[in-house]
Amino acid sequence: MSRFILRGRWHGSPLDSERHFEGTVVEAGHTGLHEGAAVSVTWQADVFTLMTRPAHAHGSYRLGGMPSDRFVLASFVRKDGEVGRDAVHDGEEQLWGGEIYS
């Protein structure tokens, strides 16, 4: 497992399928990322046969440039503020980080 931190912001509304996080690497950990590099994170929702409320949707985050068949982005949470539904996900730049398993 390797941890990393990005500084950036979310683009798009929470229910927008094109919503993504754009930022730069602040701490790369042992991920193979380079500090100062521009990266993006997207959310890929799982496909269900039954409709679920967005708050209960399941899926996975994808870190741009990291092949998903070799790396799993296990978490992506805000590091400098509230975490969870109450977190502000857009606006000014924020610190967000995650854990990668290979």
Secondary structure as the mmCIF struct_conf table of DSSP 4:
data_model
#
loop_
_struct_conf.conf_type_id
_struct_conf.id
_struct_conf.beg_label_comp_id
_struct_conf.beg_label_asym_id
_struct_conf.beg_label_seq_id
_struct_conf.end_label_comp_id
_struct_conf.end_label_asym_id
_struct_conf.end_label_seq_id
STRN STRN1 SER A 2 HIS A 11
BEND BEND1 GLY A 12 GLY A 12
TURN_TY1_P TURN_TY1_P1 PRO A 14 LEU A 15
TURN_TY1_P TURN_TY1_P2 SER A 17 GLU A 18
STRN STRN2 HIS A 20 GLU A 27
TURN_TY1_P TURN_TY1_P3 GLY A 29 HIS A 30
BEND BEND2 THR A 31 GLY A 32
TURN_TY1_P TURN_TY1_P4 GLU A 35 GLY A 36
STRN STRN3 ALA A 38 ALA A 45
HELX_LH_PP_P HELX_LH_PP_P1 ASP A 46 VAL A 47
BEND BEND3 THR A 49 LEU A 50
HELX_RH_3T_P HELX_RH_3T_P1 PRO A 54 HIS A 56
STRN STRN4 GLY A 59 LEU A 63
TURN_TY1_P TURN_TY1_P5 GLY A 64 GLY A 65
BEND BEND4 MET A 66 MET A 66
TURN_TY1_P TURN_TY1_P6 SER A 68 ARG A 70
STRN STRN5 VAL A 72 ARG A 78
BEND BEND5 LYS A 79 GLY A 81
BEND BEND6 GLY A 84 GLY A 84
TURN_TY1_P TURN_TY1_P7 ARG A 85 ASP A 86
BEND BEND7 ALA A 87 ALA A 87
BEND BEND8 ASP A 90 GLU A 92
STRN STRN6 GLN A 94 TYR A 101
#
